[in-house]
Amino acid sequence: MHPTRFGGFEHSMSRILVTGGAGFIGSHLVDRLLERGDEVVCFDNFNDFYDPSIKRGNISEHQKSSAYTLIEGDLRNRADVAACFDGPIHQIVHLAAMAGVRPSLDNPGLYVDVNLRGTVNLYDEAIKVGVKKIVFASSSSVYGANEKVPFHEDDVVDHPVSPYAATKKAGELLSHTYHHIHGLDITCLRFFTVYGPRQRPEMAIHKFARLIDEGKSLPMFGDGTTRRDYTFVADIIDGVTKAMDSCAGFHVYNLGESQTIELRELIAVIADALGKKAIIDQRPEQPGDVPRTFADISRAKEELRYAPSTDVKTGVNHFVAWYLENVKNNP
């Protein structure tokens, strides 16, 4: 590895394995890693959870780089995972997972299979070849219906309210077990509702923007007073790279914006950015949903120098500009 300067700090160029590297967050991370001079091995299965051509589009620029390698495979297949380690890997960022609270209610077995057995396969292969440093993508959903706000990493997270949340909590437990037994350095990052360009089409901000733009009614579950800590993707990527650079021992960090907004207010912000009116279809609350998420990011600020800077209005404007240029005009 050779040192270089990036963002004012010395950084040693590495060969990084990014699982789920063609997805929303993963493709943004690959952008940043290639920009700072790392080599990247992207592992993705391009499943049909949403249109695989979207992921293909996410990585079209990456594939022009000689520092980028794409491996298509399934985390549940040990041979596929082993193929990622044909060359040297200095660090892993494990983003690949079946995502989404509501879909996990319908197919919990798939979520357990991919998110847990897949993680075990990855960690076991890493141990075989001596990879020591791993960043694991967890989720704010582990906090369940936590009444105490803001959510702190030391809060009890033993009461998840969806299979997805349960698999993310279990992934943290597996990570600690592998750290304890095998000495892996693992940092678990609890992401708080990430949004921005390339956001998956079924996620709230993307879905709402599309429906408002098309003049269709949008479903609002509950009375619109649920609150979320929406985090702009560039801020998340800043946190991920800082976690990578300081990865040692076992740690858990919240990565959020540490600001919350009500659902009905968020809808108004999106409508305003589009210059259109939102047509609300109010529906009952759904099982698995939580009333609020709100990140205490003091630990990440102190230990990682994490410093999110994008408020929701600014971030939504960035998203809408991307949507109008890349989605609406290129369906």
C-alpha positions in Angstrom: 0.0 0.0 0.0 1.3 3.5 -0.9 0.4 6.6 1.1 -1.2 9.6 -0.7 -3.0 12.7 0.5 -6.8 12.9 0.4 -9.0 15.5 2.1 -6.0 16.9 4.0 -5.0 13.5 5.6 -2.5 10.9 4.6 -4.3 7.8 3.2 -2.7 4.5 2.2 -4.1 3.2 -1.0 -5.8 -0.2 -0.5 -7.7 -2.9 -2.4 -11.2 -2.8 -0.9 -14.0 -5.4 -1.3 -17.4 -3.7 -1.3 -20.3 -6.1 -1.1 -23.5 -4.6 -2.6 -21.2 -2.2 -4.4 -23.6 -1.7 -7.3 -26.4 -0.5 -5.1 -27.5 3.0 -3.9 -25.0 3.5 -1.0 -22.4 1.0 -2.4 -22.0 2.8 -5.8 -21.5 6.1 -4.0 -18.9 4.5 -1.8 -17.1 3.1 -4.8 -17.1 6.6 -6.4 -15.3 7.9 -3.3 -12.9 5.1 -3.0 -11.8 5.3 -6.7 -11.6 9.1 -6.4 -9.1 8.8 -3.5 -7.0 6.2 -5.3 -8.1 2.9 -3.9 -8.6 -0.3 -5.9 -12.2 -1.7 -5.6 -13.6 -5.2 -5.9 -17.4 -4.9 -6.2 -19.5 -7.9 -5.3 -23.1 -7.8 -6.2 -25.8 -10.3 -7.3 -28.0 -7.8 -9.3 -31.2 -9.4 -7.9 -34.6 -8.3 -9.0 -35.6 -6.6 -5.7 -35.7 -3.6 -8.0 -34.9 -3.3 -11.7 -31.3 -4.7 -12.1 -30.7 -2.2 -15.0 -30.6 0.6 -12.4 -27.6 -1.0 -10.6 -26.0 -1.6 -14.0 -26.3 2.1 -14.6 -24.9 2.9 -11.2 -21.6 1.2 -12.1 -21.3 2.2 -15.7 -18.6 4.8 -15.0 -16.8 2.5 -12.5 -16.3 -0.1 -15.2 -14.2 2.3 -17.2 -11.6 2.3 -14.4 -8.6 -0.1 -14.4 -8.8 0.0 -10.6 -12.3 -1.5 -10.6 -13.2 -5.2 -10.7 -16.8 -6.5 -10.8 -17.6 -10.0 -9.4 -21.2 -11.1 -9.8 -22.3 -13.6 -7.3 -24.5 -14.6 -4.3 -23.4 -14.2 -0.7 -25.1 -17.5 0.0 -22.8 -19.3 -2.4 -19.4 -19.9 -0.7 -17.6 -20.4 -4.1 -19.0 -17.0 -5.3 -17.7 -15.3 -2.1 -14.3 -17.1 -2.3 -13.9 -15.6 -5.8 -13.7 -12.1 -4.2 -10.4 -13.1 -2.6 -8.5 -14.3 -5.6 -6.3 -11.3 -5.3 -5.2 -9.4 -2.1 -8.0 -7.6 -0.2 -7.0 -5.2 2.5 -10.4 -4.3 3.9 -14.1 -5.2 3.4 -17.1 -2.9 3.5 -20.1 -5.2 3.8 -23.2 -3.4 2.5 -24.9 -6.3 0.7 -28.2 -7.4 2.3 -31.9 -7.9 1.6 -33.2 -4.4 2.5 -36.4 -3.0 3.6 -38.7 -3.4 6.6 -42.0 -4.0 4.9 -40.8 -6.6 2.4 -39.1 -8.6 5.2 -42.5 -9.2 6.8 -43.5 -11.2 3.7 -40.3 -13.3 3.3 -38.4 -13.4 6.6 -36.6 -16.7 5.6 -34.9 -15.0 2.7 -33.8 -12.1 4.9 -32.3 -14.5 7.4 -30.6 -16.5 4.7 -29.0 -13.6 2.9 -28.3 -11.3 5.8 -27.0 -13.9 8.3 -25.7 -16.9 6.4 -24.3 -14.6 3.7 -22.5 -12.6 6.4 -21.1 -15.8 8.0 -19.8 -17.0 4.5 -18.1 -13.6 4.0 -16.5 -13.5 7.4 -15.3 -17.2 7.1 -13.7 -16.5 3.8 -12.0 -13.3 5.1 -10.5 -15.4 8.0 -9.1 -17.9 5.5 -7.1 -15.3 3.6 -6.2 -13.2 6.6 -8.4 -10.1 6.0 -8.7 -8.4 9.4 -10.7 -5.2 8.9 -14.4 -5.1 8.1 -17.0 -2.3 8.2 -20.5 -3.8 8.6 -23.7 -1.9 7.5 -26.3 -2.1 10.2 -29.4 0.0 10.5 -31.3 2.3 12.8 -34.1 -0.2 12.6 -32.3 -2.2 15.4 -33.7 0.4 17.9 -37.3 -0.8 17.3 -39.9 1.4 18.9 -37.4 2.9 21.3 -39.1 5.6 23.4 -35.9 7.3 24.5 -34.6 9.9 22.0 -32.2 10.5 20.6 -31.1 6.9 20.1 -27.6 6.1 21.5 -25.4 3.2 20.7 -25.6 2.0 24.3 -29.4 1.8 24.3 -31.0 -1.7 24.6 -31.7 -3.0 21.1 -33.2 -6.4 22.1 -36.7 -5.7 20.7 -36.7 -5.4 16.9 -40.1 -5.0 15.3 -39.4 -6.5 11.8 -37.4 -9.5 10.5 -35.1 -7.0 8.7 -34.3 -5.3 11.9 -33.7 -8.6 13.6 -31.2 -9.7 11.0 -29.3 -6.4 11.3 -29.1 -6.8 15.1 -28.1 -10.4 14.6 -25.4 -9.2 12.2 -24.0 -7.0 14.8 -23.9 -9.9 17.3 -22.2 -12.1 14.7 -19.6 -9.4 14.1 -18.8 -9.2 17.8 -18.5 -13.0 18.0 -16.0 -13.0 15.1 -14.1 -10.2 16.6 -14.0 -12.0 19.9 -13.0 -15.4 18.5 -10.9 -14.5 15.5 -9.6 -11.1 16.3 -11.3 -9.4 13.4 -11.5 -5.6 13.6 -15.1 -4.8 12.9 -17.0 -1.5 12.9 -20.8 -1.7 12.7 -22.5 1.4 11.4 -26.2 2.0 12.1 -27.5 4.0 9.1 -30.4 6.3 9.6 -32.7 6.5 6.5 -30.3 7.3 3.8 -31.5 9.3 0.7 -30.0 11.1 -2.3 -29.2 10.5 -5.9 -29.5 6.8 -7.0 -31.9 6.1 -4.1 -33.8 2.9 -4.6 -37.1 3.5 -6.3 -39.3 2.0 -3.6 -37.8 4.2 -0.8 -40.0 7.0 0.5 -38.4 10.1 -0.9 -37.9 8.6 -4.4 -41.4 7.1 -4.4 -43.0 10.3 -3.2 -41.2 12.4 -5.7 -42.3 10.1 -8.6 -45.9 10.1 -7.5 -46.1 13.8 -6.9 -44.4 14.5 -10.3 -46.9 12.2 -12.1 -49.9 13.8 -10.3 -50.8 10.5 -8.6 -51.9 10.1 -5.0 -49.2 8.9 -2.6 -49.8 6.6 0.3 -49.2 8.1 3.8 -49.4 5.5 6.5 -50.7 6.9 9.8 -51.5 10.5 10.4 -48.2 11.9 9.0 -46.6 12.6 12.4 -44.0 9.8 12.4 -40.5 11.3 12.4 -37.4 10.2 10.7 -33.7 11.1 10.8 -33.1 11.4 7.1 -29.4 11.3 6.2 -28.0 12.5 2.9 -25.9 9.9 1.1 -22.7 12.1 0.8 -22.7 12.5 4.6 -23.1 8.7 5.1 -20.2 8.1 2.7 -18.1 10.5 4.7 -18.9 8.5 7.8 -18.2 5.2 6.1 -14.7 6.2 4.8 -13.8 7.6 8.2 -14.9 4.4 9.9 -12.8 2.5 7.4 -9.7 4.5 8.1 -10.0 4.1 11.9 -11.2 0.5 11.9 -9.7 -1.3 15.0 -11.2 -3.5 17.6 -15.0 -3.7 17.8 -17.2 -0.6 17.6 -20.8 0.5 16.9 -21.6 3.9 15.6 -24.8 5.8 14.6 -24.6 7.6 11.3 -27.5 10.0 11.0 -28.1 13.7 10.4 -29.3 14.1 14.0 -32.3 16.1 12.8 -35.8 14.8 12.4 -38.7 15.7 10.2 -42.4 14.7 10.3 -43.6 12.6 7.3 -46.2 15.2 6.3 -43.6 17.9 6.4 -41.2 15.8 4.3 -43.9 15.4 1.7 -44.4 19.1 1.6 -40.7 19.7 1.1 -40.6 17.3 -1.8 -43.7 18.8 -3.4 -42.2 22.3 -3.0 -38.9 21.1 -4.7 -40.9 19.8 -7.6 -43.2 22.8 -7.7 -46.3 20.6 -7.6 -49.0 19.6 -5.2 -49.1 16.4 -3.2 -52.2 14.3 -3.3 -52.4 12.3 -0.1 -53.9 8.9 0.3 -54.0 8.4 4.1 -53.8 4.8 5.2 -53.6 2.9 8.5 -50.2 2.5 10.2 -48.3 -0.6 9.0 -46.8 -3.4 11.1 -43.0 -3.1 11.4 -43.0 0.7 11.2 -41.6 2.7 14.1 -42.9 6.1 15.3 -39.5 7.8 15.1 -35.8 7.5 14.4 -33.4 10.1 15.8 -29.6 9.5 16.0 -27.3 10.6 18.8 -24.1 11.0 16.8 -21.9 12.3 19.6 -19.8 9.1 19.6 -19.2 9.2 15.8 -18.4 12.9 16.0 -15.9 12.4 18.7 -14.2 9.2 17.6 -14.6 9.3 13.8 -14.8 13.1 13.3 -18.1 12.5 11.5 -19.6 15.8 10.6 -22.9 15.6 8.6 -23.7 18.9 6.9 -26.7 18.5 4.6 -30.1 19.5 5.9 -33.2 17.8 4.5 -34.4 20.7 2.4 -31.0 21.0 0.7 -30.7 17.2 0.3 -34.2 16.9 -1.2 -33.4 19.6 -3.7 -30.3 17.7 -4.7 -32.3 14.5 -5.0 -35.1 16.1 -7.1 -32.5 17.7 -9.5 -31.1 14.2 -10.0 -34.5 12.7 -10.4 -35.6 15.2 -13.0 -32.4 14.7 -15.0 -31.8 10.9 -14.7 -35.2 9.2 -13.9 -38.0 11.3 -15.4 -36.3 12.0 -18.7 -34.7 8.5 -18.9 -37.3 6.0 -17.7 
